[in-house]
Every structure is written in C-alpha cells, then in structure tokens.
Amino acid sequence: MKKYIIVLLGVVFLSACSSIKVNTDYDNQVDFSKYKTFAFYKPDIDKVDISDLDKRRILRAVESELILQGFAKSDNPDMLVSFFTKSRERVDVNQNNIGLGWGWGWGWNPWMMNVGMNNVNISQFTEGTLFVDFIDKEKKELIWQGIGTGALRIENRDKKEARINEFVKEIVSRFPPEKKN
C-alpha cells in the first residue's frame, strides 16, 4: 500500500510541474528592430501533424503574444511565422535509498543493525516540443527559432488550451533577442 501512495504522489507531483525548457537560436547579423509586422506561413503550418483544433490554438496564442509585444498582423508582413511540433513518450525512474546503520568492528557483528528503505518512483508522460520559427519574408531566411519542451497534459480541453498558451508565451516572450552591448 505504501508503494502505491508513493507512486501516486510522484504522479501528482509530476502533473503539478509546469516547467517548460526553452532554447532559442537566431542570426546575430539581423537587425530585429526592423520587424514590425507578421503573418503566418500557411504552407509549413498545414504540414504539422496535429489536429486542426490544436493548430488554431497555437496560431491564436502566437498572434496574441506578438500583438502584446507591439507587432501587427499584416497582409504585407516584414516576417513570417511558422511552427512545428514533436512528441515522445517518456518514462522517468527515480530511486531513493534511505539507510540508517550503526555498529563497530570488522566483519559480521551481532551488535550491528542496518535499517533501510528503497523507494522507486516511476512516471510516464508525453513530452512535447514546440518549434516557433520567424522568417524574413524578403530574404526567405530563418532569422529566429524558439524551442519549448515540456510535459503535455491532455486532461481536458481547457487544460490543454492553457498548456498550449503557456508553451507559446514562454517561447515568444524571448523574441526578439536582446541586443548585446
């Protein structure tokens, strides 16, 4: 019974974690201050292997975040925005050995006592990765890419949408890159 409670607590703890690891890459020769408008690059987005509902959720979230940053959606944009996704099943195994012992002497000793516990926590979840690309429309070159990776939770529609919004916000908040003096 104790093992089941520990595993259950591990699963609850994992589902409570909302951390998203974000990495970015960009062309350091680009002047990002010249980009004021954006549009979505539909040919690439149409190829993404997720539901149309999730595509629209991601598009709305990206649009909302860019508008909050002062960019404007346009029919004649400075940059194009695209995205793609990947996912994989993850299994994490954590082993905690807790031991207590005391005694003296070499070899076997009847006065030696060793009490220990061995806890193994196993968690299985889907890890998703969202790539958000910004492309210079005129040059047709990738200028910035944000990559967010984290656990996906698909408990219900509202939580799924909230998780998508969280992914997008964490990624897009890092665009444009800060200038280095």
HELIX and SHEET records of a PDB file:
HELIX    1   1 LYS A    2  ALA A   16  1                                  15    
HELIX    2   2 PHE A   32  LYS A   34  5                                   3    
HELIX    3   3 LYS A   42  ASP A   46  1                                   5    
HELIX    4   4 ASP A   52  LEU A   68  1                                  17    
HELIX    5   5 ARG A  157  VAL A  172  1                                  16    
SHEET    1   A 6 ILE A  20  TYR A  26  0                                        
SHEET    2   A 6 GLU A 141  LEU A 152 -1                                        
SHEET    3   A 6 MET A 113  ASP A 136 -1                                        
SHEET    4   A 6 MET A  79  TRP A 102 -1                                        
SHEET    5   A 6 THR A  37  PHE A  40  1                                        
SHEET    6   A 6 ALA A  72  LYS A  73  1                                        
END                                                                             
